[in-house]
Amino acid sequence: MLNRYRFLFLQTALAVMFLLGPTHIVLSSENDAGVFHPPGPGEYPPGPLGDLVRKGEKIFTQTGTYAPRYTGNSLTCASCHLDAGRKPYAAPMWAAYVHYPRFDEKKNALIQLNDRIRACFRNSLHGTPPPANGETVRALNAYIFWLAKGAPVGLPLKGQGFRTIAMPKQDSPLFRGPHILRMPDTLKGMTLYQNRCASCHGMNGQGNRSFGGPPVWGARSYPVESGLHSVRVLAEFLKMNMPPGDSNRLTDQESWDIAAYVASQPRPR
């Protein structure tokens, strides 16, 4: 009986592998990180799909150049979804694709990936949603589909979205331990921004093309409808991704302070 169960398990596993295609999941025995690995830069499928994926990648990384009719600021899709949508904990596209369609509590309805793509043009790029069945959305959909090749559908993936960080606590008149976060401080955030962020994003948040830093407030940045205008969301993004590189990362408290400062600055509505 035990051998029969083992045979059924193996048969099921092989069937799943066949349906999903070659997988890029890194198992814990191979790499302790255990993060899904999407196809790398320069890896494309053959034929017409490859052509569409290439076009989607160009739109994703150079949005204002390849989809100028639908953008209203200086950002690209890759401004928020780093490493062309590949980087873990920077809202990677390989983790997004496998969780659509999904239920939107605000709309009380299931939404498709195409709906989310079009909403990003309006809410983050401060532009106009491209046609649902047009070339721009089809190309982006193909690119995101390709990044997710081999990812398990509907399952939590390490590295998806942003990493949750501790919430600040209200200040107490009693002693506050060193690991208890205080409420975000915009003045401390301003100093941190000037010392840690301004070289890439500009002292006035206008961005710095020489260093590849997009504007983080002002007329050419994301509007108030963007998810990054939320102090919590921005703090989680900053904690795992800023400054670039694996060293000299921000602490949780620094992330909250900078996020509060950036969120307090003017931006489009």
Secondary structure as UniProt FT lines:
FT   HELIX           2..20
FT   TURN            28..30
FT   TURN            32..33
FT   TURN            41..42
FT   HELIX           47..61
FT   HELIX           63..66
FT   HELIX           68..70
FT   HELIX           77..80
FT   HELIX           82..85
FT   TURN            88..89
FT   HELIX           93..97
FT   TURN            98..99
FT   STRAND          102..104
FT   TURN            105..108
FT   STRAND          109..111
FT   HELIX           113..123
FT   TURN            132..133
FT   HELIX           135..147
FT   TURN            148..150
FT   TURN            153..154
FT   TURN            158..159
FT   TURN            178..179
FT   HELIX           186..196
FT   HELIX           198..201
FT   TURN            203..204
FT   HELIX           209..211
FT   TURN            219..220
FT   TURN            224..225
FT   HELIX           227..229
FT   HELIX           231..241
FT   HELIX           252..263
//
